[in-house]
Amino acid sequence: MKAAGYVIGAALVAAGYACRNAPMGGGNTCAGVVAQQVINATDNQTFVPASVTVTAGQTVCWQNQGTLTHSVTHDTIDVALPPNYVYVETMGKAGVNLSYHCRYHSSMTGLIAVR
């Protein structure tokens, strides 16, 4: 089991992403997290803002302060984001355009440009 975690972690770094934290709940917001960019998952089934640009090594925090469960899903991550949860990810590689979506709501898409 431990070896699998290392393999997954190595794959994330190789892909240019580094997962910083598992989803956190209990009324958490991104205000308590050191993040250069905050993205809200809304009950209107959108990510706000839908497109952001960050520098490699900067942290993005997704927060769900609504009543619907959403997800942050891309090539290497598929994380459920229930109400009052946050998910934090540090972007690892410049030159990557990270497209993501919500697996529950097909209209929810976003893009992070890492420069």
A tleap script that builds the chain and sets N, CA, C and O, in Angstrom:
source leaprc.protein.ff14SB
mol = sequence {
  NMET LYS ALA ALA GLY TYR VAL ILE GLY ALA
  ALA LEU VAL ALA ALA GLY TYR ALA CYS ARG
  ASN ALA PRO MET GLY GLY GLY ASN THR CYS
  ALA GLY VAL VAL ALA GLN GLN VAL ILE ASN
  ALA THR ASP ASN GLN THR PHE VAL PRO ALA
  SER VAL THR VAL THR ALA GLY GLN THR VAL
  CYS TRP GLN ASN GLN GLY THR LEU THR HIE
  SER VAL THR HIE ASP THR ILE ASP VAL ALA
  LEU PRO PRO ASN TYR VAL TYR VAL GLU THR
  MET GLY LYS ALA GLY VAL ASN LEU SER TYR
  HIE CYS ARG TYR HIE SER SER MET THR GLY
  LEU ILE ALA VAL CARG
}
set mol.1.N position { 0.829 -1.192 0.000 }
set mol.1.CA position { 0.000 0.000 0.000 }
set mol.1.C position { 0.872 1.255 0.000 }
set mol.1.O position { 0.571 2.209 -0.717 }
set mol.2.N position { 1.932 1.270 0.780 }
set mol.2.CA position { 2.814 2.419 0.856 }
set mol.2.C position { 3.476 2.694 -0.492 }
set mol.2.O position { 3.587 3.847 -0.907 }
set mol.3.N position { 3.918 1.632 -1.180 }
set mol.3.CA position { 4.565 1.792 -2.475 }
set mol.3.C position { 3.622 2.424 -3.486 }
set mol.3.O position { 4.054 3.232 -4.308 }
set mol.4.N position { 2.343 2.071 -3.441 }
set mol.4.CA position { 1.367 2.639 -4.370 }
set mol.4.C position { 1.268 4.148 -4.196 }
set mol.4.O position { 1.143 4.874 -5.182 }
set mol.5.N position { 1.321 4.630 -2.962 }
set mol.5.CA position { 1.282 6.073 -2.708 }
set mol.5.C position { 2.463 6.794 -3.324 }
set mol.5.O position { 2.317 7.888 -3.870 }
set mol.6.N position { 3.634 6.181 -3.236 }
set mol.6.CA position { 4.816 6.773 -3.845 }
set mol.6.C position { 4.694 6.810 -5.365 }
set mol.6.O position { 5.090 7.787 -5.999 }
set mol.7.N position { 4.150 5.750 -5.945 }
set mol.7.CA position { 3.975 5.702 -7.392 }
set mol.7.C position { 3.006 6.781 -7.838 }
set mol.7.O position { 3.268 7.495 -8.806 }
set mol.8.N position { 1.893 6.902 -7.140 }
set mol.8.CA position { 0.915 7.934 -7.486 }
set mol.8.C position { 1.531 9.316 -7.325 }
set mol.8.O position { 1.360 10.172 -8.193 }
set mol.9.N position { 2.245 9.547 -6.228 }
set mol.9.CA position { 2.899 10.836 -6.006 }
set mol.9.C position { 3.911 11.145 -7.091 }
set mol.9.O position { 3.976 12.278 -7.569 }
set mol.10.N position { 4.708 10.153 -7.491 }
set mol.10.CA position { 5.688 10.357 -8.547 }
set mol.10.C position { 5.008 10.680 -9.867 }
set mol.10.O position { 5.493 11.512 -10.634 }
set mol.11.N position { 3.885 10.022 -10.133 }
set mol.11.CA position { 3.141 10.295 -11.359 }
set mol.11.C position { 2.609 11.719 -11.365 }
set mol.11.O position { 2.625 12.379 -12.404 }
set mol.12.N position { 2.142 12.199 -10.235 }
set mol.12.CA position { 1.637 13.573 -10.149 }
set mol.12.C position { 2.735 14.588 -10.416 }
set mol.12.O position { 2.539 15.544 -11.166 }
set mol.13.N position { 3.891 14.376 -9.798 }
set mol.13.CA position { 5.009 15.299 -9.994 }
set mol.13.C position { 5.458 15.256 -11.446 }
set mol.13.O position { 5.721 16.298 -12.045 }
set mol.14.N position { 5.548 14.051 -12.019 }
set mol.14.CA position { 5.968 13.917 -13.408 }
set mol.14.C position { 4.992 14.612 -14.347 }
set mol.14.O position { 5.403 15.168 -15.366 }
set mol.15.N position { 3.714 14.586 -14.019 }
set mol.15.CA position { 2.701 15.234 -14.854 }
set mol.15.C position { 2.686 16.743 -14.653 }
set mol.15.O position { 2.027 17.455 -15.412 }
set mol.16.N position { 3.388 17.239 -13.662 }
set mol.16.CA position { 3.430 18.673 -13.434 }
set mol.16.C position { 2.499 19.152 -12.341 }
set mol.16.O position { 2.328 20.358 -12.163 }
set mol.17.N position { 1.897 18.239 -11.610 }
set mol.17.CA position { 0.982 18.585 -10.538 }
set mol.17.C position { 1.516 17.996 -9.250 }
set mol.17.O position { 2.159 16.946 -9.264 }
set mol.18.N position { 1.262 18.646 -8.162 }
set mol.18.CA position { 1.624 18.078 -6.865 }
set mol.18.C position { 0.460 18.303 -5.917 }
set mol.18.O position { 0.127 19.445 -5.600 }
set mol.19.N position { -0.144 17.249 -5.474 }
set mol.19.CA position { -1.280 17.339 -4.560 }
set mol.19.C position { -0.784 17.785 -3.198 }
set mol.19.O position { 0.121 17.167 -2.637 }
set mol.20.N position { -1.347 18.824 -2.670 }
set mol.20.CA position { -0.887 19.350 -1.389 }
set mol.20.C position { -1.678 18.789 -0.222 }
set mol.20.O position { -1.100 18.490 0.823 }
set mol.21.N position { -2.970 18.641 -0.372 }
set mol.21.CA position { -3.820 18.180 0.723 }
set mol.21.C position { -4.974 17.355 0.185 }
set mol.21.O position { -5.399 17.521 -0.958 }
set mol.22.N position { -5.473 16.463 1.030 }
set mol.22.CA position { -6.728 15.785 0.743 }
set mol.22.C position { -7.854 16.783 1.014 }
set mol.22.O position { -7.627 17.793 1.681 }
set mol.23.N position { -9.059 16.520 0.512 }
set mol.23.CA position { -10.164 17.435 0.807 }
set mol.23.C position { -10.361 17.586 2.308 }
set mol.23.O position { -10.256 16.622 3.067 }
set mol.24.N position { -10.645 18.808 2.717 }
set mol.24.CA position { -10.861 19.107 4.131 }
set mol.24.C position { -12.271 19.652 4.281 }
set mol.24.O position { -12.741 20.391 3.417 }
set mol.25.N position { -12.953 19.300 5.365 }
set mol.25.CA position { -14.331 19.733 5.540 }
set mol.25.C position { -14.583 20.361 6.880 }
set mol.25.O position { -13.662 20.818 7.557 }
set mol.26.N position { -15.841 20.381 7.258 }
set mol.26.CA position { -16.221 20.921 8.552 }
set mol.26.C position { -16.288 22.426 8.574 }
set mol.26.O position { -15.923 23.046 9.573 }
set mol.27.N position { -16.748 23.032 7.488 }
set mol.27.CA position { -16.889 24.480 7.469 }
set mol.27.C position { -15.627 25.202 7.032 }
set mol.27.O position { -15.531 26.422 7.165 }
set mol.28.N position { -14.657 24.456 6.510 }
set mol.28.CA position { -13.426 25.085 6.051 }
set mol.28.C position { -13.672 25.945 4.824 }
set mol.28.O position { -14.536 25.648 3.999 }
set mol.29.N position { -12.907 27.002 4.722 }
set mol.29.CA position { -12.868 27.813 3.509 }
set mol.29.C position { -11.411 28.000 3.146 }
set mol.29.O position { -10.519 27.687 3.935 }
set mol.30.N position { -11.175 28.501 1.971 }
set mol.30.CA position { -9.799 28.734 1.529 }
set mol.30.C position { -9.127 29.860 2.309 }
set mol.30.O position { -7.916 30.049 2.197 }
set mol.31.N position { -9.892 30.603 3.092 }
set mol.31.CA position { -9.311 31.693 3.880 }
set mol.31.C position { -8.262 31.180 4.863 }
set mol.31.O position { -7.339 31.912 5.222 }
set mol.32.N position { -8.395 29.938 5.297 }
set mol.32.CA position { -7.443 29.374 6.240 }
set mol.32.C position { -6.280 28.669 5.576 }
set mol.32.O position { -5.487 28.020 6.258 }
set mol.33.N position { -6.155 28.780 4.258 }
set mol.33.CA position { -5.133 28.080 3.488 }
set mol.33.C position { -4.272 29.113 2.770 }
set mol.33.O position { -4.780 30.111 2.259 }
set mol.34.N position { -2.971 28.864 2.736 }
set mol.34.CA position { -2.098 29.735 1.953 }
set mol.34.C position { -2.240 29.325 0.487 }
set mol.34.O position { -1.668 28.323 0.058 }
set mol.35.N position { -2.995 30.096 -0.266 }
set mol.35.CA position { -3.235 29.812 -1.682 }
set mol.35.C position { -3.176 31.108 -2.463 }
set mol.35.O position { -3.684 32.138 -2.020 }
set mol.36.N position { -2.556 31.049 -3.622 }
set mol.36.CA position { -2.458 32.231 -4.471 }
set mol.36.C position { -3.709 32.424 -5.313 }
set mol.36.O position { -3.957 33.514 -5.828 }
set mol.37.N position { -4.500 31.359 -5.453 }
set mol.37.CA position { -5.723 31.455 -6.247 }
set mol.37.C position { -6.829 30.652 -5.578 }
set mol.37.O position { -6.606 29.517 -5.156 }
set mol.38.N position { -8.019 31.234 -5.480 }
set mol.38.CA position { -9.196 30.572 -4.913 }
set mol.38.C position { -10.232 30.407 -6.017 }
set mol.38.O position { -10.532 31.344 -6.756 }
set mol.39.N position { -10.776 29.184 -6.113 }
set mol.39.CA position { -11.823 28.890 -7.088 }
set mol.39.C position { -13.035 28.373 -6.319 }
set mol.39.O position { -12.923 27.452 -5.510 }
set mol.40.N position { -14.181 28.970 -6.577 }
set mol.40.CA position { -15.425 28.575 -5.923 }
set mol.40.C position { -16.214 27.619 -6.801 }
set mol.40.O position { -16.416 27.879 -7.987 }
set mol.41.N position { -16.662 26.506 -6.216 }
set mol.41.CA position { -17.602 25.604 -6.873 }
set mol.41.C position { -18.989 26.043 -6.408 }
set mol.41.O position { -19.291 25.995 -5.215 }
set mol.42.N position { -19.823 26.469 -7.343 }
set mol.42.CA position { -21.085 27.113 -6.960 }
set mol.42.C position { -22.297 26.226 -7.202 }
set mol.42.O position { -22.237 25.261 -7.965 }
set mol.43.N position { -23.391 26.565 -6.545 }
set mol.43.CA position { -24.659 25.876 -6.768 }
set mol.43.C position { -25.224 26.180 -8.157 }
set mol.43.O position { -26.136 25.491 -8.615 }
set mol.44.N position { -24.696 27.197 -8.828 }
set mol.44.CA position { -25.091 27.493 -10.211 }
set mol.44.C position { -24.396 26.556 -11.190 }
set mol.44.O position { -24.520 26.708 -12.405 }
set mol.45.N position { -23.659 25.579 -10.645 }
set mol.45.CA position { -22.927 24.590 -11.428 }
set mol.45.C position { -21.883 25.223 -12.333 }
set mol.45.O position { -21.789 24.925 -13.524 }
set mol.46.N position { -21.099 26.112 -11.721 }
set mol.46.CA position { -19.957 26.728 -12.394 }
set mol.46.C position { -18.789 26.810 -11.420 }
set mol.46.O position { -18.974 26.819 -10.203 }
set mol.47.N position { -17.582 26.868 -11.980 }
set mol.47.CA position { -16.396 27.203 -11.204 }
set mol.47.C position { -16.141 28.688 -11.418 }
set mol.47.O position { -16.152 29.155 -12.557 }
set mol.48.N position { -15.912 29.437 -10.342 }
set mol.48.CA position { -15.706 30.884 -10.424 }
set mol.48.C position { -14.408 31.238 -9.723 }
set mol.48.O position { -14.279 31.008 -8.521 }
set mol.49.N position { -13.437 31.796 -10.449 }
set mol.49.CA position { -13.423 32.017 -11.890 }
set mol.49.C position { -13.204 30.705 -12.640 }
set mol.49.O position { -12.683 29.739 -12.083 }
set mol.50.N position { -13.608 30.686 -13.904 }
set mol.50.CA position { -13.493 29.468 -14.710 }
set mol.50.C position { -12.087 29.288 -15.269 }
set mol.50.O position { -11.692 28.170 -15.600 }
set mol.51.N position { -11.339 30.361 -15.375 }
set mol.51.CA position { -9.996 30.301 -15.941 }
set mol.51.C position { -9.059 31.164 -15.099 }
set mol.51.O position { -9.371 32.315 -14.795 }
set mol.52.N position { -7.917 30.603 -14.726 }
set mol.52.CA position { -6.933 31.355 -13.948 }
set mol.52.C position { -5.533 31.045 -14.476 }
set mol.52.O position { -5.303 30.020 -15.118 }
set mol.53.N position { -4.613 31.953 -14.190 }
set mol.53.CA position { -3.200 31.749 -14.514 }
set mol.53.C position { -2.400 31.850 -13.234 }
set mol.53.O position { -2.559 32.800 -12.467 }
set mol.54.N position { -1.535 30.864 -12.999 }
set mol.54.CA position { -0.674 30.845 -11.827 }
set mol.54.C position { 0.757 30.558 -12.280 }
set mol.54.O position { 0.995 30.157 -13.420 }
set mol.55.N position { 1.682 30.768 -11.382 }
set mol.55.CA position { 3.085 30.456 -11.619 }
set mol.55.C position { 3.376 29.075 -11.044 }
set mol.55.O position { 2.794 28.689 -10.029 }
set mol.56.N position { 4.270 28.331 -11.683 }
set mol.56.CA position { 4.660 27.020 -11.163 }
set mol.56.C position { 5.052 27.156 -9.695 }
set mol.56.O position { 5.779 28.078 -9.324 }
set mol.57.N position { 4.570 26.240 -8.867 }
set mol.57.CA position { 4.839 26.275 -7.433 }
set mol.57.C position { 3.764 26.982 -6.627 }
set mol.57.O position { 3.752 26.888 -5.400 }
set mol.58.N position { 2.858 27.689 -7.298 }
set mol.58.CA position { 1.779 28.351 -6.577 }
set mol.58.C position { 0.656 27.368 -6.280 }
set mol.58.O position { 0.523 26.335 -6.936 }
set mol.59.N position { -0.147 27.709 -5.282 }
set mol.59.CA position { -1.200 26.838 -4.790 }
set mol.59.C position { -2.571 27.365 -5.188 }
set mol.59.O position { -2.835 28.566 -5.133 }
set mol.60.N position { -3.441 26.431 -5.592 }
set mol.60.CA position { -4.826 26.732 -5.936 }
set mol.60.C position { -5.707 26.039 -4.903 }
set mol.60.O position { -5.467 24.884 -4.552 }
set mol.61.N position { -6.725 26.745 -4.419 }
set mol.61.CA position { -7.659 26.189 -3.453 }
set mol.61.C position { -9.068 26.266 -4.041 }
set mol.61.O position { -9.555 27.348 -4.367 }
set mol.62.N position { -9.714 25.108 -4.172 }
set mol.62.CA position { -11.111 25.042 -4.574 }
set mol.62.C position { -11.949 24.960 -3.314 }
set mol.62.O position { -11.619 24.203 -2.401 }
set mol.63.N position { -13.033 25.730 -3.247 }
set mol.63.CA position { -13.916 25.666 -2.086 }
set mol.63.C position { -15.354 25.512 -2.536 }
set mol.63.O position { -15.779 26.081 -3.541 }
set mol.64.N position { -16.091 24.728 -1.767 }
set mol.64.CA position { -17.513 24.525 -2.024 }
set mol.64.C position { -18.285 25.053 -0.826 }
set mol.64.O position { -18.367 24.398 0.213 }
set mol.65.N position { -18.843 26.233 -0.981 }
set mol.65.CA position { -19.636 26.828 0.078 }
set mol.65.C position { -21.123 26.749 -0.228 }
set mol.65.O position { -21.940 27.408 0.416 }
set mol.66.N position { -21.468 25.921 -1.235 }
set mol.66.CA position { -22.862 25.738 -1.612 }
set mol.66.C position { -23.467 24.514 -0.949 }
set mol.66.O position { -22.963 24.025 0.061 }
set mol.67.N position { -24.559 24.023 -1.532 }
set mol.67.CA position { -25.287 22.889 -0.963 }
set mol.67.C position { -25.163 21.619 -1.797 }
set mol.67.O position { -25.576 20.549 -1.350 }
set mol.68.N position { -24.604 21.717 -2.995 }
set mol.68.CA position { -24.436 20.563 -3.880 }
set mol.68.C position { -23.031 19.996 -3.760 }
set mol.68.O position { -22.086 20.743 -3.506 }
set mol.69.N position { -22.877 18.698 -3.937 }
set mol.69.CA position { -21.540 18.099 -4.007 }
set mol.69.C position { -21.006 18.269 -5.418 }
set mol.69.O position { -21.719 18.041 -6.396 }
set mol.70.N position { -19.747 18.669 -5.516 }
set mol.70.CA position { -19.062 18.829 -6.794 }
set mol.70.C position { -17.805 17.955 -6.748 }
set mol.70.O position { -17.584 17.223 -5.784 }
set mol.71.N position { -16.997 18.041 -7.788 }
set mol.71.CA position { -15.701 17.374 -7.779 }
set mol.71.C position { -14.692 18.234 -8.501 }
set mol.71.O position { -15.049 19.119 -9.279 }
set mol.72.N position { -13.431 17.965 -8.237 }
set mol.72.CA position { -12.322 18.522 -9.008 }
set mol.72.C position { -11.703 17.304 -9.689 }
set mol.72.O position { -11.081 16.462 -9.042 }
set mol.73.N position { -11.885 17.227 -11.000 }
set mol.73.CA position { -11.467 16.055 -11.750 }
set mol.73.C position { -10.618 16.491 -12.942 }
set mol.73.O position { -11.036 17.319 -13.751 }
set mol.74.N position { -9.414 15.915 -13.034 }
set mol.74.CA position { -8.562 16.106 -14.216 }
set mol.74.C position { -7.749 14.840 -14.426 }
set mol.74.O position { -8.051 13.809 -13.825 }
set mol.75.N position { -6.728 14.896 -15.260 }
set mol.75.CA position { -5.984 13.703 -15.673 }
set mol.75.C position { -5.533 12.815 -14.518 }
set mol.75.O position { -5.578 11.590 -14.629 }
set mol.76.N position { -5.104 13.409 -13.424 }
set mol.76.CA position { -4.516 12.615 -12.336 }
set mol.76.C position { -5.269 12.727 -11.013 }
set mol.76.O position { -4.887 12.081 -10.037 }
set mol.77.N position { -6.313 13.520 -10.959 }
set mol.77.CA position { -7.054 13.741 -9.708 }
set mol.77.C position { -8.556 13.599 -9.976 }
set mol.77.O position { -9.064 14.058 -10.999 }
set mol.78.N position { -9.244 12.960 -9.047 }
set mol.78.CA position { -10.706 12.915 -9.063 }
set mol.78.C position { -11.145 12.982 -7.611 }
set mol.78.O position { -11.260 11.961 -6.932 }
set mol.79.N position { -11.390 14.204 -7.145 }
set mol.79.CA position { -11.658 14.447 -5.734 }
set mol.79.C position { -13.069 14.979 -5.561 }
set mol.79.O position { -13.432 15.994 -6.156 }
set mol.80.N position { -13.868 14.292 -4.744 }
set mol.80.CA position { -15.206 14.791 -4.416 }
set mol.80.C position { -15.070 16.013 -3.513 }
set mol.80.O position { -14.201 16.063 -2.643 }
set mol.81.N position { -15.924 16.980 -3.728 }
set mol.81.CA position { -15.901 18.225 -2.969 }
set mol.81.C position { -17.303 18.486 -2.406 }
set mol.81.O position { -18.065 19.264 -2.980 }
set mol.82.N position { -17.647 17.838 -1.284 }
set mol.82.CA position { -18.969 18.055 -0.682 }
set mol.82.C position { -19.103 19.502 -0.165 }
set mol.82.O position { -18.112 20.228 -0.096 }
set mol.83.N position { -20.311 19.909 0.190 }
set mol.83.CA position { -20.491 21.248 0.771 }
set mol.83.C position { -19.559 21.468 1.966 }
set mol.83.O position { -19.339 20.565 2.773 }
set mol.84.N position { -19.025 22.670 2.061 }
set mol.84.CA position { -18.138 23.104 3.142 }
set mol.84.C position { -16.778 22.413 3.144 }
set mol.84.O position { -16.104 22.373 4.173 }
set mol.85.N position { -16.375 21.873 2.004 }
set mol.85.CA position { -15.056 21.273 1.877 }
set mol.85.C position { -14.184 22.132 0.968 }
set mol.85.O position { -14.681 22.894 0.139 }
set mol.86.N position { -12.875 21.990 1.143 }
set mol.86.CA position { -11.902 22.619 0.256 }
set mol.86.C position { -10.939 21.551 -0.237 }
set mol.86.O position { -10.745 20.521 0.410 }
set mol.87.N position { -10.342 21.812 -1.389 }
set mol.87.CA position { -9.295 20.963 -1.939 }
set mol.87.C position { -8.168 21.872 -2.388 }
set mol.87.O position { -8.410 22.883 -3.047 }
set mol.88.N position { -6.939 21.524 -2.038 }
set mol.88.CA position { -5.772 22.360 -2.320 }
set mol.88.C position { -4.790 21.572 -3.174 }
set mol.88.O position { -4.502 20.408 -2.896 }
set mol.89.N position { -4.280 22.219 -4.215 }
set mol.89.CA position { -3.297 21.580 -5.087 }
set mol.89.C position { -2.230 22.599 -5.464 }
set mol.89.O position { -2.546 23.737 -5.812 }
set mol.90.N position { -0.976 22.193 -5.394 }
set mol.90.CA position { 0.143 23.042 -5.799 }
set mol.90.C position { 0.527 22.692 -7.222 }
set mol.90.O position { 0.757 21.527 -7.546 }
set mol.91.N position { 0.596 23.701 -8.064 }
set mol.91.CA position { 0.913 23.485 -9.467 }
set mol.91.C position { 2.426 23.362 -9.628 }
set mol.91.O position { 3.176 24.230 -9.180 }
set mol.92.N position { 2.870 22.284 -10.268 }
set mol.92.CA position { 4.286 21.962 -10.257 }
set mol.92.C position { 5.099 22.253 -11.489 }
set mol.92.O position { 6.321 22.347 -11.379 }
set mol.93.N position { 4.511 22.403 -12.651 }
set mol.93.CA position { 5.311 22.502 -13.864 }
set mol.93.C position { 4.813 23.634 -14.750 }
set mol.93.O position { 3.631 23.696 -15.086 }
set mol.94.N position { 5.719 24.527 -15.126 }
set mol.94.CA position { 5.360 25.632 -16.021 }
set mol.94.C position { 5.039 25.094 -17.410 }
set mol.94.O position { 5.542 24.047 -17.815 }
set mol.95.N position { 4.207 25.814 -18.122 }
set mol.95.CA position { 3.860 25.448 -19.485 }
set mol.95.C position { 2.717 24.452 -19.581 }
set mol.95.O position { 2.442 23.928 -20.660 }
set mol.96.N position { 2.049 24.185 -18.466 }
set mol.96.CA position { 0.950 23.227 -18.441 }
set mol.96.C position { -0.378 23.974 -18.425 }
set mol.96.O position { -0.555 24.931 -17.672 }
set mol.97.N position { -1.299 23.532 -19.255 }
set mol.97.CA position { -2.678 24.005 -19.189 }
set mol.97.C position { -3.501 22.866 -18.612 }
set mol.97.O position { -3.707 21.843 -19.265 }
set mol.98.N position { -3.965 23.048 -17.400 }
set mol.98.CA position { -4.686 22.017 -16.676 }
set mol.98.C position { -6.187 22.235 -16.840 }
set mol.98.O position { -6.754 23.145 -16.235 }
set mol.99.N position { -6.827 21.407 -17.651 }
set mol.99.CA position { -8.284 21.435 -17.801 }
set mol.99.C position { -8.875 20.530 -16.736 }
set mol.99.O position { -8.376 19.428 -16.508 }
set mol.100.N position { -9.928 20.983 -16.089 }
set mol.100.CA position { -10.588 20.170 -15.075 }
set mol.100.C position { -12.100 20.339 -15.205 }
set mol.100.O position { -12.579 21.243 -15.890 }
set mol.101.N position { -12.837 19.460 -14.540 }
set mol.101.CA position { -14.295 19.507 -14.608 }
set mol.101.C position { -14.878 18.896 -13.340 }
set mol.101.O position { -14.159 18.352 -12.502 }
set mol.102.N position { -16.199 18.998 -13.222 }
set mol.102.CA position { -16.945 18.349 -12.152 }
set mol.102.C position { -17.582 17.096 -12.733 }
set mol.102.O position { -18.314 17.174 -13.720 }
set mol.103.N position { -17.313 15.947 -12.137 }
set mol.103.CA position { -17.870 14.691 -12.672 }
set mol.103.C position { -19.377 14.593 -12.451 }
set mol.103.O position { -20.030 13.764 -13.085 }
set mol.104.N position { -19.945 15.416 -11.571 }
set mol.104.CA position { -21.380 15.387 -11.306 }
set mol.104.C position { -22.176 16.337 -12.193 }
set mol.104.O position { -23.364 16.121 -12.435 }
set mol.105.N position { -21.521 17.386 -12.674 }
set mol.105.CA position { -22.214 18.430 -13.441 }
set mol.105.C position { -21.374 18.754 -14.687 }
set mol.105.O position { -20.369 19.458 -14.594 }
set mol.106.N position { -21.782 18.247 -15.825 }
set mol.106.CA position { -20.973 18.349 -17.042 }
set mol.106.C position { -20.729 19.786 -17.498 }
set mol.106.O position { -19.782 20.042 -18.242 }
set mol.107.N position { -21.558 20.715 -17.068 }
set mol.107.CA position { -21.359 22.117 -17.472 }
set mol.107.C position { -20.235 22.788 -16.674 }
set mol.107.O position { -19.782 23.871 -17.044 }
set mol.108.N position { -19.790 22.167 -15.604 }
set mol.108.CA position { -18.743 22.770 -14.768 }
set mol.108.C position { -17.373 22.393 -15.300 }
set mol.108.O position { -16.935 21.251 -15.165 }
set mol.109.N position { -16.702 23.360 -15.906 }
set mol.109.CA position { -15.353 23.140 -16.416 }
set mol.109.C position { -14.486 24.325 -16.026 }
set mol.109.O position { -14.983 25.417 -15.751 }
set mol.110.N position { -13.187 24.090 -16.008 }
set mol.110.CA position { -12.260 25.148 -15.690 }
set mol.110.C position { -10.900 24.887 -16.306 }
set mol.110.O position { -10.616 23.790 -16.785 }
set mol.111.N position { -10.063 25.917 -16.286 }
set mol.111.CA position { -8.719 25.822 -16.850 }
set mol.111.C position { -7.754 26.583 -15.963 }
set mol.111.O position { -8.019 27.716 -15.561 }
set mol.112.N position { -6.635 25.948 -15.664 }
set mol.112.CA position { -5.552 26.615 -14.954 }
set mol.112.C position { -4.345 26.621 -15.868 }
set mol.112.O position { -3.840 25.562 -16.240 }
set mol.113.N position { -3.879 27.806 -16.232 }
set mol.113.CA position { -2.666 27.947 -17.029 }
set mol.113.C position { -1.514 28.150 -16.058 }
set mol.113.O position { -1.514 29.097 -15.271 }
set mol.114.N position { -0.526 27.249 -16.118 }
set mol.114.CA position { 0.636 27.334 -15.225 }
set mol.114.C position { 1.794 27.890 -16.042 }
set mol.114.O position { 2.213 27.287 -17.029 }
set mol.115.N position { 2.305 29.038 -15.626 }
set mol.115.CA position { 3.389 29.720 -16.353 }
set mol.115.C position { 4.662 29.762 -15.554 }
set mol.115.O position { 5.667 30.298 -16.020 }
savepdb mol mol.pdb
quit
